[in-house]
């Protein structure tokens, strides 16, 4: 059985009325950008002692045009300087912008909910709503709160130690749009004070986006009636997701790093760096980096998800996990695990409810997936670098998978129409003793036939000539590519395999951070264990 690492998220759904967060704000659902007030004259106790040549803490927190302001939590210092810590409210009840202020970090001190959820198919509204002392409405909302949280380029968002996370509820949006030179960084407080290492993980929760696109494996309702909903796992007051809007727009995240996430809530319930739950094609996701998540780099629970330029480094579970009816397209993906750590590069399924529709469907184009295994084979639960099982259909196009001490593909056959695999221009470098595993109704020979080495430009006897760990060399360049647009109109046409065509292809540069597992070069935000100083 799949080891489901859950999520958590405590949203303020009308179906989970009991809570949105510890502090609340009263006011309408729109309006009110943050205003940076002139800084007060600091007292001697407020004057920070900066690291020589480093960042100097801001004098005060910005002011939010709502009833509840940011809370000044003092100054913290680390290797890169000193920072004013400004705690966000538990519920953001109107649209605001968090500006980039030198020497300032915004802290999630517990869960922070962006707006409140009006239900399965509620209309949006800008009307004011009453809040209780715990943040959410005291009665069912009849419309969504229609809140957008905008985060400016270069902002650093910090999760306080433990169960701190950002929850974008149905009917509300995020606009976290960084740039190639000023990425938005979600990270842990320990990262700021310099108490992290190459193995640090699970220090805070993560980012969760909820929406109204179709999902399966219903907690309430049914797929046949078109009323299927699920609830976020691991929370005392779960938030709902799912609906009938495949084009649902949860906002945009671009040029974003999410570091050291995956706090364990209880048992096997923990967050990913990025969790999408029933979001639709109207949501824009690109240039997303997950670093050292204690669970998955990203998990898509249902919905219709499109993403380009995705990097997962050092995930302790799967680099990309897709399930419960998700219809997902990903192009330009670097999946890079630490030596001997992590589970599968891909885990794709809808395991446990094989009759539900839609079937989970994933298409990945131009990917480079690496398991570094000099001391361990990363076997873990999935027993191979890629696990395809349950009620799922997977298409791989223009891909490279390097896993020298592990089997590359495991498929588990179950249900009347078990998982399928279509590979086009994919090369594998796997364990010399076994490349494929078949379980359930599948045999290893069947899995081998699905991959079909020697046809469709596939090769399971490939030898890696990658440079810098992920940049194509001579053997990769020699592979005949397939046009990804024949698989999905979302994809760009490419004439090469892998995520990085050659040394001149530097889409990953500038907005990423470096570690022992992946060096993305100079001119970016520096080491993942540190922070940018501009």
C-alpha positions, 0 to 999 in steps of 0.5 A, spaced: 500 500 500 502 506 498 505 510 504 501 516 503 504 522 506 499 527 507 498 534 508 495 538 512 492 544 512 487 547 516 483 552 511 477 556 513 472 552 509 465 553 510 465 545 510 470 546 516 467 552 520 471 551 526 478 555 524 482 559 520 487 561 524 489 563 531 488 571 529 483 574 525 481 580 521 475 583 520 473 587 513 471 586 506 474 581 502 478 586 497 482 592 497 488 594 502 495 594 499 500 594 505 503 601 506 510 602 509 510 607 514 515 612 515 520 608 520 520 610 527 526 613 531 529 606 534 530 606 541 537 603 543 533 596 545 531 596 538 537 598 534 540 591 531 547 589 531 548 587 524 553 582 521 559 586 518 558 587 511 551 584 512 543 585 512 541 591 517 534 589 520 528 594 518 526 599 523 519 597 523 514 592 520 509 595 514 502 597 516 496 592 513 490 596 511 486 591 516 484 591 523 489 586 525 496 589 523 503 585 522 506 583 529 513 586 530 516 579 533 523 583 534 530 582 530 533 575 529 541 575 526 544 570 522 550 569 518 548 574 512 545 579 517 539 582 522 532 581 520 526 584 523 521 579 523 513 581 522 508 575 524 502 575 519 495 574 521 492 567 522 487 569 517 488 574 511 481 577 510 482 582 504 487 582 498 494 585 500 501 586 498 507 584 502 512 589 499 520 587 499 523 591 505 531 590 506 532 587 512 525 584 513 522 577 513 514 575 514 513 570 518 508 564 518 507 563 526 502 557 525 498 556 519 496 562 515 490 562 511 489 566 505 481 568 505 475 563 507 472 558 502 464 559 501 463 551 499 463 546 493 461 551 488 460 558 491 460 564 487 465 570 489 464 576 493 467 582 495 462 583 501 464 583 508 464 577 512 463 576 520 469 572 523 469 569 530 475 569 535 478 563 531 478 567 524 473 563 520 465 565 519 461 563 525 456 561 520 456 558 513 459 563 507 454 563 501 460 566 497 467 566 497 471 571 500 475 573 494 482 574 497 488 575 493 495 575 497 500 578 493 508 577 494 513 582 491 520 579 488 525 578 493 521 577 499 523 572 504 517 568 507 519 564 514 515 559 517 516 558 525 518 552 527 513 546 527 506 546 524 507 553 520 504 553 513 501 557 508 494 555 506 490 558 499 483 556 500 478 555 495 475 562 492 482 565 493 488 566 490 496 567 491 500 572 486 507 570 488 511 572 482 519 573 483 524 574 478 530 570 475 534 575 479 529 576 485 526 569 487 521 569 492 524 564 498 519 560 503 524 557 508 525 556 515 527 561 521 533 556 522 535 558 515 535 565 517 539 564 523 544 559 520 542 553 524 541 549 517 545 544 514 545 540 507 541 534 511 536 539 514 529 538 513 522 538 516 523 545 519 516 548 517 510 546 513 509 548 506 505 551 501 498 549 499 493 551 494 486 548 494 481 549 488 475 546 485 477 542 479 475 535 479 478 530 484 477 522 486 477 518 492 472 522 495 471 524 502 464 526 501 460 526 495 461 522 489 465 522 482 459 519 478 454 525 481 460 530 480 460 532 487 466 529 489 470 533 495 476 531 499 479 534 505 486 536 507 490 530 511 492 531 518 489 537 520 484 537 526 479 542 522 480 539 515 479 544 509 476 541 503 478 541 495 475 539 489 469 541 484 467 541 477 471 547 474 477 544 471 480 551 469 480 553 476 485 559 478 488 559 484 493 564 482 500 564 480 507 562 483 513 563 479 521 564 480 519 561 487 524 557 492 521 553 498 526 550 502 526 545 508 519 544 509 515 538 510 513 538 518 510 532 520 503 533 523 501 526 526 503 519 524 505 519 516 501 526 515 506 531 513 506 537 508 510 537 501 514 543 499 508 545 494 501 541 495 496 542 489 489 540 491 484 540 486 487 546 482 485 547 475 489 550 468 487 557 470 493 556 475 500 558 473 506 555 476 513 555 473 520 556 475 519 552 482 524 549 486 523 545 492 529 544 496 530 538 502 523 537 503 522 531 508 516 529 504 515 530 497 518 535 493 511 536 490 504 532 490 498 534 486 492 531 489 487 531 483 485 537 479 488 539 472 495 542 473 500 545 468 507 546 470 514 548 467 521 549 469 520 545 476 526 543 480 526 538 486 533 537 490 533 533 496 526 530 497 526 525 502 520 522 499 518 522 492 520 528 487 514 528 484 507 525 486 501 525 482 494 522 484 487 522 486 485 523 478 490 529 477 491 531 470 498 533 470 503 536 464 510 538 466 515 540 462 523 542 463 523 538 470 530 537 474 529 531 479 535 531 483 536 526 489 541 526 495 546 520 495 542 514 498 536 518 501 529 519 498 524 514 495 522 515 488 523 520 483 516 519 480 510 516 484 504 516 480 497 512 482 490 513 484 491 507 489 485 504 493 479 506 489 480 503 482 473 505 479 473 512 480 474 517 474 478 521 471 484 516 471 490 519 474 494 522 468 501 525 468 505 527 462 512 529 463 516 532 457 524 534 457 526 531 464 532 529 467 531 525 473 537 523 478 538 518 483 545 519 486 547 512 489 554 511 491 552 508 498 545 506 498 540 504 492 534 509 495 529 502 495 525 505 500 517 504 499 517 504 492 522 499 490 524 503 484 526 510 481 519 510 478 513 507 481 506 507 476 500 504 479 493 504 480 488 507 476 493 511 472 496 513 465 503 516 464 507 518 458 514 520 458 517 524 453 524 526 451 527 524 458 533 521 462 533 517 468 540 515 471 539 510 477 545 506 477 544 502 483 536 501 483 531 499 478 528 504 474 521 502 473 516 499 477 509 498 475 503 495 479 497 492 476 491 492 479 483 493 477 480 491 471 484 497 467 491 497 471 496 503 470 499 504 463 506 507 460 507 510 454 515 512 453 517 516 447 525 518 446 526 516 454 533 513 456 535 509 462 541 508 466 539 503 471 541 497 475 545 492 471 542 486 475 534 489 474 531 495 470 524 493 471 519 490 477 512 488 476 508 487 482 500 485 482 498 483 475 504 485 472 511 481 471 517 484 470 517 482 462 511 486 461 513 492 464 519 491 460 515 491 454 511 497 456 517 501 456 519 498 449 527 499 449 529 499 442 523 502 439 520 509 439 527 512 440 527 509 447 534 505 450 534 502 457 542 501 456 544 508 455 550 511 459 550 517 462 555 523 459 551 528 463 556 534 465 555 538 472 550 532 474 544 535 469 547 538 463 546 534 456 553 531 454 555 527 447 550 521 449 544 525 451 545 530 444 545 523 440 538 521 442 533 522 437 527 527 440 520 527 439 515 533 439 512 533 445 506 537 442 504 531 439 502 529 447 499 535 449 498 542 446 501 545 453 508 543 451 513 547 447 516 543 441 523 541 443 528 537 439 532 534 445 531 530 450 532 532 458 531 538 462 537 542 460 539 542 452 547 544 453 551 549 457 548 554 453 541 552 456 541 556 463 533 556 465 535 554 472 540 560 473 539 566 478 533 564 481 535 557 484 540 556 490 546 551 491 547 545 495 552 539 495 546 535 491 546 540 485 550 546 483 546 551 479 552 556 478 554 563 480 550 569 480 544 566 483 541 566 491 547 563 493 547 557 498 541 554 500 544 554 507 544 561 506 540 567 504 541 573 499 544 579 501 540 584 496 
